[in-house]
Amino acid sequence: MKVILLNDVPGTGKKNQIINVSDGYARNYLLPRKWAMEATAGAVKEVERRNEAERQKEEEQRREAQVIADSLKGKTITVSAKAGDKGRLYGSVTVQEIAGALEKQHGIAVDKRKIELKEPIRSLGETQVSVWLFSGLKIEMTVDIVPLEQ
C-alpha cells in the first residue's frame, strides 16, 4: 500500500515522503496513529506542491544568507573587555558578547550558537571566529579585542 508519511517514522521514512509499505503495517500501525495517510492522487499532488513551496522558501533563505555573507566578508567586530597590564583579560570574551557586538556594529542578528570559537578568547588582539549563517554557509570574521576605557 502506498502511503504519505505525516511525521518522521524511525526505520520507515521522513515526513512528506511517499513510501510503499505492507497493508497490515499501514492499517494496524501507521494509519491509527495518524503517522501516515493513504497516497491518493490528490494527496500526492498536495504533498508535491508543499515540498516545492518548502524548497523555494529554503532557496530564498539561502540567497538572503549569501547576501549577508557577502556584506560581512572582511569586516571586523570590535569588543571591549577589562584587561590587565600585560594584555590578559579578566575572564574571557563569550560568543554572546560577540553576537551582541555583531548586531550593534553591523546590524546583523546572529544566534550565539551559530558562532564558533576555536578556543576561548582570553587576551587582547585579533582572533578569527566562524559564523554559520545557513546550512553549509560559513564565513570567517575577525574579532578585535580592545581594552575597556576606564
Secondary structure as a PSIPRED ss2 file (coil, helix, strand):
# PSIPRED VFORMAT (PSIPRED V4.0)

   1 M C   1.000  0.000  0.000
   2 K E   0.000  0.000  1.000
   3 V E   0.000  0.000  1.000
   4 I E   0.000  0.000  1.000
   5 L E   0.000  0.000  1.000
   6 L C   1.000  0.000  0.000
   7 N C   1.000  0.000  0.000
   8 D C   1.000  0.000  0.000
   9 V E   0.000  0.000  1.000
  10 P C   1.000  0.000  0.000
  11 G C   1.000  0.000  0.000
  12 T C   1.000  0.000  0.000
  13 G E   0.000  0.000  1.000
  14 K C   1.000  0.000  0.000
  15 K C   1.000  0.000  0.000
  16 N C   1.000  0.000  0.000
  17 Q C   1.000  0.000  0.000
  18 I E   0.000  0.000  1.000
  19 I E   0.000  0.000  1.000
  20 N E   0.000  0.000  1.000
  21 V C   1.000  0.000  0.000
  22 S C   1.000  0.000  0.000
  23 D H   0.000  1.000  0.000
  24 G H   0.000  1.000  0.000
  25 Y H   0.000  1.000  0.000
  26 A H   0.000  1.000  0.000
  27 R H   0.000  1.000  0.000
  28 N H   0.000  1.000  0.000
  29 Y H   0.000  1.000  0.000
  30 L H   0.000  1.000  0.000
  31 L C   1.000  0.000  0.000
  32 P C   1.000  0.000  0.000
  33 R C   1.000  0.000  0.000
  34 K C   1.000  0.000  0.000
  35 W C   1.000  0.000  0.000
  36 A E   0.000  0.000  1.000
  37 M E   0.000  0.000  1.000
  38 E E   0.000  0.000  1.000
  39 A C   1.000  0.000  0.000
  40 T C   1.000  0.000  0.000
  41 A H   0.000  1.000  0.000
  42 G H   0.000  1.000  0.000
  43 A H   0.000  1.000  0.000
  44 V H   0.000  1.000  0.000
  45 K H   0.000  1.000  0.000
  46 E H   0.000  1.000  0.000
  47 V H   0.000  1.000  0.000
  48 E H   0.000  1.000  0.000
  49 R H   0.000  1.000  0.000
  50 R H   0.000  1.000  0.000
  51 N H   0.000  1.000  0.000
  52 E H   0.000  1.000  0.000
  53 A H   0.000  1.000  0.000
  54 E H   0.000  1.000  0.000
  55 R H   0.000  1.000  0.000
  56 Q H   0.000  1.000  0.000
  57 K H   0.000  1.000  0.000
  58 E H   0.000  1.000  0.000
  59 E H   0.000  1.000  0.000
  60 E H   0.000  1.000  0.000
  61 Q H   0.000  1.000  0.000
  62 R H   0.000  1.000  0.000
  63 R H   0.000  1.000  0.000
  64 E H   0.000  1.000  0.000
  65 A H   0.000  1.000  0.000
  66 Q H   0.000  1.000  0.000
  67 V H   0.000  1.000  0.000
  68 I H   0.000  1.000  0.000
  69 A H   0.000  1.000  0.000
  70 D H   0.000  1.000  0.000
  71 S H   0.000  1.000  0.000
  72 L H   0.000  1.000  0.000
  73 K C   1.000  0.000  0.000
  74 G C   1.000  0.000  0.000
  75 K C   1.000  0.000  0.000
  76 T E   0.000  0.000  1.000
  77 I E   0.000  0.000  1.000
  78 T E   0.000  0.000  1.000
  79 V E   0.000  0.000  1.000
  80 S E   0.000  0.000  1.000
  81 A E   0.000  0.000  1.000
  82 K C   1.000  0.000  0.000
  83 A E   0.000  0.000  1.000
  84 G C   1.000  0.000  0.000
  85 D C   1.000  0.000  0.000
  86 K C   1.000  0.000  0.000
  87 G C   1.000  0.000  0.000
  88 R E   0.000  0.000  1.000
  89 L E   0.000  0.000  1.000
  90 Y E   0.000  0.000  1.000
  91 G E   0.000  0.000  1.000
  92 S E   0.000  0.000  1.000
  93 V E   0.000  0.000  1.000
  94 T C   1.000  0.000  0.000
  95 V H   0.000  1.000  0.000
  96 Q H   0.000  1.000  0.000
  97 E H   0.000  1.000  0.000
  98 I H   0.000  1.000  0.000
  99 A H   0.000  1.000  0.000
 100 G H   0.000  1.000  0.000
 101 A H   0.000  1.000  0.000
 102 L H   0.000  1.000  0.000
 103 E H   0.000  1.000  0.000
 104 K H   0.000  1.000  0.000
 105 Q H   0.000  1.000  0.000
 106 H H   0.000  1.000  0.000
 107 G C   1.000  0.000  0.000
 108 I C   1.000  0.000  0.000
 109 A C   1.000  0.000  0.000
 110 V C   1.000  0.000  0.000
 111 D C   1.000  0.000  0.000
 112 K H   0.000  1.000  0.000
 113 R H   0.000  1.000  0.000
 114 K H   0.000  1.000  0.000
 115 I E   0.000  0.000  1.000
 116 E E   0.000  0.000  1.000
 117 L C   1.000  0.000  0.000
 118 K C   1.000  0.000  0.000
 119 E C   1.000  0.000  0.000
 120 P C   1.000  0.000  0.000
 121 I E   0.000  0.000  1.000
 122 R E   0.000  0.000  1.000
 123 S E   0.000  0.000  1.000
 124 L C   1.000  0.000  0.000
 125 G E   0.000  0.000  1.000
 126 E E   0.000  0.000  1.000
 127 T E   0.000  0.000  1.000
 128 Q E   0.000  0.000  1.000
 129 V E   0.000  0.000  1.000
 130 S E   0.000  0.000  1.000
 131 V E   0.000  0.000  1.000
 132 W E   0.000  0.000  1.000
 133 L E   0.000  0.000  1.000
 134 F E   0.000  0.000  1.000
 135 S C   1.000  0.000  0.000
 136 G C   1.000  0.000  0.000
 137 L E   0.000  0.000  1.000
 138 K E   0.000  0.000  1.000
 139 I E   0.000  0.000  1.000
 140 E E   0.000  0.000  1.000
 141 M E   0.000  0.000  1.000
 142 T E   0.000  0.000  1.000
 143 V E   0.000  0.000  1.000
 144 D E   0.000  0.000  1.000
 145 I E   0.000  0.000  1.000
 146 V E   0.000  0.000  1.000
 147 P E   0.000  0.000  1.000
 148 L C   1.000  0.000  0.000
 149 E C   1.000  0.000  0.000
 150 Q C   1.000  0.000  0.000
